Amino acid sequence: MKVLTTRVAHLILHHNISPSSICAVTFTNKAAKEMRERLKKLIGKDGVAQLKMGTFHALCAKFLRVYAELIGLAGNFTVCDADESKKILRKLLEPHKEFLAERNLTLKEATVATLISQAKAKGHNAADYLYDITHTYKVHPVAVVKPDDIKLVVAEIFKEYEQLLRHTNCLDFDDLLVFGVQLFREHSRVVSWCRHVLVDEFQDTNIMQYDLMKYLATAHECVTIVGDPDQSIYGWRSAEVKNLGKMQDDFYETRQILLEQNYRSTGSILSASIAIVSQDKRRIVKRLLSTHSKGVTPLLDEHSSELDQAINIATEIKRIVAYTGGMLGYNDFVILLRFNALSRTLEQALQKSGIPCRVLAGHKFFERLEIKDLLAYLQVVDNPKFIPAFSRIINVPGRGIGEKTLKGVLAKATAMKLTPMEVIEGIYDGEISDIKPPVKRKVGSFVKAIRTLRKLDNDDTPPPELIRRLIDLVQYEDHLKKTQQDWETRWENVQELINFASEVETDMSFDRVMEDLEKRVGGEVDWQDEGRALEEMELDEVGFVVDDGRTKGKDKGKEKAQSEKRDNVTTPLRAFLEASMLSTDVEDQNGESKDIKEVKEKVTIATCHAAKGLEWPVVFVPSVEKGIFPFSRSEDVDEERRLLYVACTRAQGLLALSYCSERMVAGEKKATELSHFILRVLKEAPVSVSPLSVNYTKFPETGDTRLNTIDRVLSRPSHLNWIIPRLLNWRKSFADRPRLKLMLRPRLKNINANYKLPQILSPVLSQLKDGNALRRSSLKARSSGQAICFKSPSPINLL
Ligand SMILES: Nc1ncnc2c1ncn2[C@@H]1O[C@H](COP(=O)(O)OP(=O)(O)OP(=O)(O)O)[C@@H](O)[C@H]1O
């Protein structure tokens, strides 16, 4: 980004090129915003306003709006987003259901959407797709083949989808590129203003985007692209890494400049990253030279379980914040994951350790739709009075119950002093009159599912099994497939919820693992006040509780008795729900945790994909295991390796990789192995020069000169620079007192008692004139969370 931004400024300031004749393309809207901000500082607000800047999609939309008629479209077209597209496809799929069912085939609209999108990314329309699936290119001349039935159905839907979009004057996201290319290709005057095209993250452009770039450059052929083939991580979204080679063919005067100087990371982070990515022998070989010194060798740590791993990361974050004397804060840390289901244990460990966190471009685990759905079902089973849970799931999966019907049920429940669940069951059993519009026929499967689950709960069925049964009963996987484009990711979260339930059940809870850890490190780890979190949850729920009225039916009487009997006991389900609720953050309206209001800084959790283009001083990459790196669902091992490389190269000063020897998979413990990407790094270098420091669980401590590299990489004053002037300032007021009290809050307030406070400050004090005397005088320190107190037997003269 720095290269493109600087070049845009250079063209304007030194070559007198008008900003309005420059087109700068970024990969995301976020990157466009960032580039705009950087350019404002270089060329001013007015210049930036004239630039044509944005993603390929945004640029196409802008030009199509003005020139749509040139290619037979109306200018007032609607852009239909991915959700809308899917709704249309669902309808178009309906008439084909019987044909598919007869052949025992299933086809979801999400699959149709992906196949159509992949075809459009290559510039293919429905007719091209049909040709593609009916011909094979493996023999010459091209031979005609009989395609499978699914592909034929997709081809048919593709055709109908195209017709429908045109008929309703709609363009989907892929159409923006398809019609953009057509416009720029057929009407070069539309792009005659363009003197320079600059494209960032070029390695992730697809064929249509490449063509757009080419046609935009028609008039002047001045193109600058920046890309890193080692960071091509969007093959699954039709990116074409081959575009880099194509560019050199199409623009034969292309000059290639290798950007081998790396200003971001320490030498040892680059060495470890290169050791990973260079295992791909087909990659374009390039060097990376760091402007910084070697710094701290990246760590590779093994843990016995995911919980152990998560707690170690949380503890290490606290320790680093403390040991760097406040030079690093929580904002400086990121935990990068291969997929988002892995965030659950980490979020919990951070929360339990009082470390605030945010999830980049996504939701926290217990806030994810699928987790909330399943928990809501179980809440209704456990506590039918809890209306928000009932309202959430009555139409999940879809049962044709809309807002109006729900309101009707809730109103009837209030009028009859019953829970809405009792109303629904009463209507289903014919004991309560139906409402309008009627629900009796729609709620059959729902009532049966809740009753089965209730029975299982009464029998104290373990929660992991309860969740499995729930998923089966409501066909939740199918529901996700039908409604969510990223259903696989969401399904992984569902499996992770089963893992969590198993942990609670087997008492492999955080508290337990934490106890073990404390025994091992011989110290204590502070906890958030769980009681307070619970109190807040209960307060939230109070508003939703309805009167405890019951119907008089025979079975209901029995159920009531059973339910009342269980009201005051801790059932396995209740223990699980409680553990889940305690795992959520209590956020106030501003999105800040109430417990840590004054702390604005947060540790970031992100997927490796979402971290593209970003950087952090400290990066943790947990779970570098077989099946995760490379991810078992991925077909492209090289791309998976590049993804790990992208993750590692986000680190500026410290990088820590870790893996578990055992992990839960769908509720069962499975042995795991280190990723072969890392195994190869270890095998290929002798231990003495290994780019990874194995099983060295901690980063260096204060006073270690390797830490000074981080000060320089980040251009931040070091902890020593920060503390010494303060000590000198304070010396006057405290010099004649036997007790020296250093108010180091808030920088050091996260220091824990077991971090041996004197150790932290002794290197600092030794730099002061009488530091040695001070150390000799059997220094003692304790942390009250407010301050650090040093006691010394005699008055201290610091200078
Ligand atoms: N010439 C330079 N002098 C000093 N710092 C620089 C220079 N060029 C880049 N940097 C710094 O290096 C870091 C990486 O720069 P930038 O984000 O532009 O790189 P990039 O090639 O887009 O990275 P990636 O593709 O890996 O995300 C930033 O912190 C940036 O400020």
Ligand as a Chemical Component Dictionary entry (heavy atoms), coordinates in Angstrom:
data_LIG
# 
_chem_comp.id                   LIG 
_chem_comp.type                 NON-POLYMER 
_chem_comp.pdbx_formal_charge   0 
_chem_comp.three_letter_code    LIG 
# 
loop_
_chem_comp_atom.comp_id 
_chem_comp_atom.atom_id 
_chem_comp_atom.alt_atom_id 
_chem_comp_atom.type_symbol 
_chem_comp_atom.charge 
_chem_comp_atom.model_Cartn_x 
_chem_comp_atom.model_Cartn_y 
_chem_comp_atom.model_Cartn_z 
_chem_comp_atom.pdbx_ordinal 
LIG N1  N1  N 0 10.176 3.032  2.728 1  
LIG C1  C1  C 0 9.723  2.754  3.943 2  
LIG N2  N2  N 0 10.320 3.254  5.018 3  
LIG C2  C2  C 0 9.877  2.970  6.275 4  
LIG N3  N3  N 0 8.837  2.165  6.514 5  
LIG C3  C3  C 0 8.190  1.631  5.484 6  
LIG C4  C4  C 0 8.592  1.889  4.133 7  
LIG N4  N4  N 0 7.760  1.194  3.306 8  
LIG C5  C5  C 0 6.905  0.541  4.107 9  
LIG N5  N5  N 0 7.139  0.795  5.395 10 
LIG C6  C6  C 0 6.430  0.250  6.564 11 
LIG O1  O1  O 0 6.417  -1.167 6.454 12 
LIG C7  C7  C 0 5.140  -1.696 6.836 13 
LIG C8  C8  C 0 4.541  -2.470 5.693 14 
LIG O2  O2  O 0 4.204  -1.579 4.631 15 
LIG P1  P1  P 0 2.974  -1.831 3.646 16 
LIG O3  O3  O 0 1.746  -2.133 4.466 17 
LIG O4  O4  O 0 2.906  -0.745 2.665 18 
LIG O5  O5  O 0 3.516  -3.154 2.966 19 
LIG P2  P2  P 0 2.798  -4.198 2.064 20 
LIG O6  O6  O 0 3.783  -4.616 1.049 21 
LIG O7  O7  O 0 1.467  -3.709 1.609 22 
LIG O8  O8  O 0 2.628  -5.390 3.102 23 
LIG P3  P3  P 0 1.782  -6.746 2.988 24 
LIG O9  O9  O 0 1.457  -6.954 1.571 25 
LIG O10 O10 O 0 2.683  -7.784 3.590 26 
LIG O11 O11 O 0 0.592  -6.524 3.870 27 
LIG C9  C9  C 0 4.309  -0.508 7.278 28 
LIG O12 O12 O 0 4.421  -0.404 8.675 29 
LIG C10 C10 C 0 4.955  0.658  6.571 30 
LIG O13 O13 O 0 4.764  1.858  7.275 31 
# 
loop_
_chem_comp_bond.comp_id 
_chem_comp_bond.atom_id_1 
_chem_comp_bond.atom_id_2 
_chem_comp_bond.value_order 
_chem_comp_bond.pdbx_ordinal 
LIG N1  C1  SING 1  
LIG C1  N2  SING 2  
LIG C1  C4  DOUB 3  
LIG N2  C2  DOUB 4  
LIG C2  N3  SING 5  
LIG N3  C3  DOUB 6  
LIG C3  C4  SING 7  
LIG C3  N5  SING 8  
LIG C4  N4  SING 9  
LIG N4  C5  DOUB 10 
LIG C5  N5  SING 11 
LIG N5  C6  SING 12 
LIG C6  O1  SING 13 
LIG C6  C10 SING 14 
LIG O1  C7  SING 15 
LIG C7  C8  SING 16 
LIG C7  C9  SING 17 
LIG C8  O2  SING 18 
LIG O2  P1  SING 19 
LIG P1  O3  DOUB 20 
LIG P1  O4  SING 21 
LIG P1  O5  SING 22 
LIG O5  P2  SING 23 
LIG P2  O6  DOUB 24 
LIG P2  O7  SING 25 
LIG P2  O8  SING 26 
LIG O8  P3  SING 27 
LIG P3  O9  DOUB 28 
LIG P3  O10 SING 29 
LIG P3  O11 SING 30 
LIG C9  O12 SING 31 
LIG C9  C10 SING 32 
LIG C10 O13 SING 33 
# 
